[in-house]
Amino acid sequence: QVQVVETGGGLVQPGGSLRLSCAASGSINSIYAMGWFRQGAGNQRELVARINSLGTTNYADSVKGRFTISRDNAKNTVYLQMNSLKPEDTAVYYCNVQTRPQSIGSWGQGTQVTVSS
């Protein structure tokens, strides 16, 4: 069983920055991919950014050029650096950890990000 814990959310003004962290622990032989998803009020959960074991990344169009995902394999940790934040980035951000391809993965409890003046 894999445990996933996100940290780093909070309140920030438009144009500001936040860095989210996600640490995975438990029964982990290897991690295939780690990703960040978000769910705003009244919206479905959507992919924000994802990075696999080869370091290949993909981003939602809405965050390209503003968000950067990175990974520390030794610590089983993934980060999401969020710059130039907009009010529409307000959401609960969830981390997902896959230990093998095409698996559902394990989810964290989520961390709230609020962008408001």
C-alpha positions, 0 to 999 in steps of 0.5 A, spaced: 500 500 500 502 506 498 501 513 502 501 519 498 501 526 502 501 533 499 503 539 502 504 547 500 497 549 498 495 556 501 492 563 499 496 567 494 495 573 490 494 573 483 501 573 479 504 570 485 507 563 486 506 557 490 510 550 490 507 544 492 510 537 494 508 530 494 511 525 498 510 517 497 511 512 502 509 505 503 510 498 499 514 501 493 518 498 489 519 503 484 514 509 481 512 509 474 509 516 474 507 521 479 502 527 477 498 533 479 491 533 478 486 539 481 478 540 482 475 546 482 468 548 485 463 545 481 468 542 476 471 535 474 478 533 477 483 534 471 490 533 470 495 539 471 502 535 470 505 529 470 512 526 470 514 519 468 520 515 470 524 517 464 523 524 466 518 525 460 513 531 462 506 533 460 502 539 462 495 541 461 494 547 456 492 552 461 498 551 465 504 551 460 509 556 461 507 557 468 507 551 472 513 546 472 513 539 475 519 536 477 521 529 481 526 527 486 526 519 485 531 518 491 525 521 496 519 519 492 517 526 491 514 530 486 514 538 486 509 543 482 512 550 482 506 554 480 508 561 477 504 567 475 498 564 478 491 566 476 484 566 480 482 560 475 487 556 478 484 556 485 482 548 486 484 542 491 490 539 488 491 532 488 497 528 487 497 521 484 502 516 484 502 510 479 507 504 481 506 501 474 503 503 467 495 503 466 494 503 474 489 507 477 494 509 482 494 512 489 491 519 491 493 524 496 488 527 501 489 534 497 491 541 498 487 547 497 490 553 493 486 559 493 488 565 488 485 571 490 486 578 492 
